[in-house]
Amino acid sequence: MNCIGLFLAVSMHLGLEGDYNQVHPHARCTVDNNIAGVFFNSEDNISTYIGKQFELDDYWNIELGLVTGYESKDILPMVRYKSGRLFLSPAYEKHNGNKNYGVTIGWEVGK
């Protein structure tokens, strides 16, 4: 059984002040509702994650899990809302002494 999917995402970071990477190559293994993968994150680092995806309704699903590869912490919670190729994720940064909350909006293609 082959569980590997290869994707490419582009993103915008709204409400944040930092200069973030907007192109995210992504490889994922999905088995039933379990997900695990690796991607090039917004901070120009490699991130790995593990989690579950849940169908919310006919249009949206949510991915919940844990992710590595960000400067703020070794392991962070991961939340991503998806509808087709569109995704939304909550975002947080400390930049120039400010704590900013925002959202990452993106478009992902692949299989």
TAHUJO-V977374 format. One record per backbone hydrogen bond with DSSP energy under -1.0 kcal/mol. NH is the residue of the N-H (numbers start at 1). CO is the residue of the C=O. If there is no record, write none. Layout:
nh: (NH;NH)
co: (CO;CO)
This chain:
nh: (5;7;8;9;10;11;12;14;21;24;26;27;28;29;30;31;34;35;36;37;38;39;40;41;44;47;49;50;51;52;53;54;56;57;61;62;63;64;65;66;67;68;76;78;80;81;82;83;86;87;88;89;91;93;95;98;100;102;103;104;105;106;107;108;109;111)
co: (28;26;109;24;107;22;105;103;42;9;7;38;5;36;3;34;31;51;29;49;27;47;25;45;41;39;37;66;35;64;33;62;60;60;82;54;80;52;78;50;76;48;67;65;63;88;61;86;83;106;81;104;102;100;98;95;93;91;14;89;12;87;10;85;8;6)
